[in-house]
Every structure is written in C-alpha cells, then in structure tokens.
Amino acid sequence: MTATATQETQGWPLGWVWNECERRSSCRVAISGEVPRPSMPRFRDPELSEEELCSLMGDFVVAAQRGDHKAQGWPDTAYGTTKIGVTVLSRIQARTVTQTRPNDGILLNACCPGWVRTDMAGPNAPKSPEEGAETPVYLALLPQGAKGPHGQLVWDKMVQEW
Ligand SMILES: NC(=O)c1ccc[n+]([C@@H]2O[C@H](COP(=O)([O-])OP(=O)(O)OC[C@H]3O[C@@H](n4cnc5c(N)ncnc54)[C@H](OP(=O)(O)O)[C@@H]3O)[C@@H](O)[C@H]2O)c1
C-alpha cells in the first residue's frame, strides 16, 4: 500500500506537468528527483521507454508487498525508489522532447534540492527553504536560447553523474 501510494503521489503531478509542457512553445521544467544512483543498470538504459519504466516500478511494488525487494536489489524505501522513477521519467520525457520538438526551446531536468528544513525533512536539515529553492529556480530561469542542461539530474546547480 505504501509503495503504491508513494508512486501515485509522486508520479501523478508529472502527467499534469507534461500536459502543460505540450501546450507551450518554450518552457523550463524542474522535477524534484534524487541524487543517489540506482543500483539496477536498467534504470540507466538510455533507451528505456516510459512503459518499461512503469513496468519496473510495478515490479518494485510487487516485491515490496512480498517483502523481498531488498533481496532483489531495490532500495529499502518506497520514497527513494519512487524518486529514482521520477528522475528516470524526467530523462525519458526530455528525450521525447528532444526528438519531437527539437526547436521549441524546452529544457526539462530533474533536480535535488538537498536536505531542506521543510515539513518533510524537519528542523535539523542543513539547508534553509531559500537555499533548497536555489537549484529549481536556477533551472526554471535558464535564459532564452540556452541549450542545457536538459535531461539531466542537477544538484547544487551542477549536473550529476548518473
Ligand atoms: N525537504 C527535503 O529535504 C527534500 C529533499 C529531496 C527532495 N525533496 C522533494 O521536494 C519536494 C517538496 O518537498 P518539501 O520538502 O517541500 O515537502 P513538504 O514541506 O512536506 O511539502 C510537501 C507538499 O506536498 C503536498 N502533498 C503531499 N501529499 C500530497 C498528495 N497526496 N497530493 C497532493 N499534494 C500532496 C503537501 O500539501 P499539503 O501542504 O496540503 O499537505 C505539501 O505542499 C518533494 O517532491 C520532496 O520529495 C525534498
């Protein structure tokens, strides 16, 4: 139940963002992803399709319900796994944008704000909300004509090796 609910909560808004993106001629999209590299190589397959990603995420839910997800190499949190899915989905969507609308100036990235003092992370997180907003705002305000970053995972305004 937790794995399913987490995936629905994190994933559902991306459909809305994607629809908005489709309606615009030029836009910047910064999706909140996660920095840790996924251990499963399939997530890093540059040709992975959205359908294959959904199937992989479904595999996690089934494994989590059975209780053997760790043995299969999945992270031990529904949140962390879902963030990997969100990050990979943003890469797939960026690839689609590159293929279907190469001249529309759309830059779509995943970013990690770091550990930020919000309701989620609590008062002991090292970054203030303002500091946490720096990378998403930087991505949202990439200037007209910028060619990148695009299809990347960005943390502290730097593209991360993934
Ligand atoms: N804080 C961190 O250290 C950190 C680190 C890495 C990534 N992130 C990511 O950054 C994003 C923002 O997190 P945050 O730290 O700002 O968290 P937050 O302060 O706990 O805020 C979460 C927001 O999500 C909304 N929300 C929760 N469940 C929802 C649902 N089922 N449907 C619709 N809205 C829902 C909440 O709405 P209500 O206020 O109405 O409840 C709230 O506005 C998240 O994607 C999080 O995973 C945060």
The ligand as a MOL file (V3000), in Angstrom:
LIG
                    3D

  0  0  0     0  0            999 V3000
M  V30 BEGIN CTAB
M  V30 COUNTS 48 52 0 0 0
M  V30 BEGIN ATOM
M  V30 1 N 12.8990 18.6110 2.0690 0
M  V30 2 C 13.9090 17.8660 1.5930 0
M  V30 3 O 14.9640 17.6910 2.2560 0
M  V30 4 C 13.7960 17.2390 0.2210 0
M  V30 5 C 14.8900 16.5120 -0.2760 0
M  V30 6 C 14.8170 15.9460 -1.5550 0
M  V30 7 C 13.6540 16.1010 -2.3040 0
M  V30 8 N 12.5860 16.7720 -1.7630 0 CHG=1
M  V30 9 C 11.3810 16.8660 -2.5810 0
M  V30 10 O 10.9460 18.2100 -2.7220 0
M  V30 11 C 9.5290 18.2480 -2.9250 0
M  V30 12 C 8.9200 19.2130 -1.9230 0
M  V30 13 O 9.1710 18.6750 -0.6250 0
M  V30 14 P 9.1040 19.5580 0.6910 0
M  V30 15 O 10.3360 19.2850 1.4520 0
M  V30 16 O 8.7430 20.9650 0.3260 0 CHG=-1
M  V30 17 O 7.9240 18.8130 1.4520 0
M  V30 18 P 6.7620 19.3640 2.3640 0
M  V30 19 O 7.1440 20.6350 3.0390 0
M  V30 20 O 6.3740 18.2020 3.2450 0
M  V30 21 O 5.6200 19.6830 1.3230 0
M  V30 22 C 5.0350 18.6480 0.6010 0
M  V30 23 C 3.9440 19.2320 -0.2430 0
M  V30 24 O 3.3320 18.1570 -0.9620 0
M  V30 25 C 1.9380 18.2490 -0.7910 0
M  V30 26 N 1.3820 16.8730 -0.8130 0
M  V30 27 C 1.6900 15.8450 -0.0160 0
M  V30 28 N 0.9540 14.7650 -0.3340 0
M  V30 29 C 0.1580 15.1480 -1.3580 0
M  V30 30 C -0.8250 14.4890 -2.1240 0
M  V30 31 N -1.1370 13.2140 -1.9130 0
M  V30 32 N -1.4300 15.1690 -3.1140 0
M  V30 33 C -1.1120 16.4620 -3.3440 0
M  V30 34 N -0.1730 17.1440 -2.6480 0
M  V30 35 C 0.4400 16.4960 -1.6710 0
M  V30 36 C 1.7290 18.9000 0.5560 0
M  V30 37 O 0.4690 19.5260 0.5610 0
M  V30 38 P -0.2250 19.9970 1.9550 0
M  V30 39 O 0.5870 21.1310 2.4970 0
M  V30 40 O -1.5830 20.4090 1.5090 0
M  V30 41 O -0.2170 18.8010 2.8510 0
M  V30 42 C 2.8740 19.9240 0.5830 0
M  V30 43 O 2.5170 21.1280 -0.0790 0
M  V30 44 C 9.0410 16.8110 -2.7500 0
M  V30 45 O 8.9040 16.2280 -4.0120 0
M  V30 46 C 10.1840 16.1490 -1.9860 0
M  V30 47 O 10.2280 14.7580 -2.2210 0
M  V30 48 C 12.6340 17.3560 -0.5380 0
M  V30 END ATOM
M  V30 BEGIN BOND
M  V30 1 1 1 2
M  V30 2 2 2 3
M  V30 3 1 2 4
M  V30 4 1 4 5
M  V30 5 2 4 48
M  V30 6 2 5 6
M  V30 7 1 6 7
M  V30 8 2 7 8
M  V30 9 1 8 9
M  V30 10 1 8 48
M  V30 11 1 9 10
M  V30 12 1 9 46
M  V30 13 1 10 11
M  V30 14 1 11 12
M  V30 15 1 11 44
M  V30 16 1 12 13
M  V30 17 1 13 14
M  V30 18 2 14 15
M  V30 19 1 14 16
M  V30 20 1 14 17
M  V30 21 1 17 18
M  V30 22 2 18 19
M  V30 23 1 18 20
M  V30 24 1 18 21
M  V30 25 1 21 22
M  V30 26 1 22 23
M  V30 27 1 23 24
M  V30 28 1 23 42
M  V30 29 1 24 25
M  V30 30 1 25 26
M  V30 31 1 25 36
M  V30 32 1 26 27
M  V30 33 1 26 35
M  V30 34 2 27 28
M  V30 35 1 28 29
M  V30 36 1 29 30
M  V30 37 2 29 35
M  V30 38 1 30 31
M  V30 39 2 30 32
M  V30 40 1 32 33
M  V30 41 2 33 34
M  V30 42 1 34 35
M  V30 43 1 36 37
M  V30 44 1 36 42
M  V30 45 1 37 38
M  V30 46 2 38 39
M  V30 47 1 38 40
M  V30 48 1 38 41
M  V30 49 1 42 43
M  V30 50 1 44 45
M  V30 51 1 44 46
M  V30 52 1 46 47
M  V30 END BOND
M  V30 END CTAB
M  END
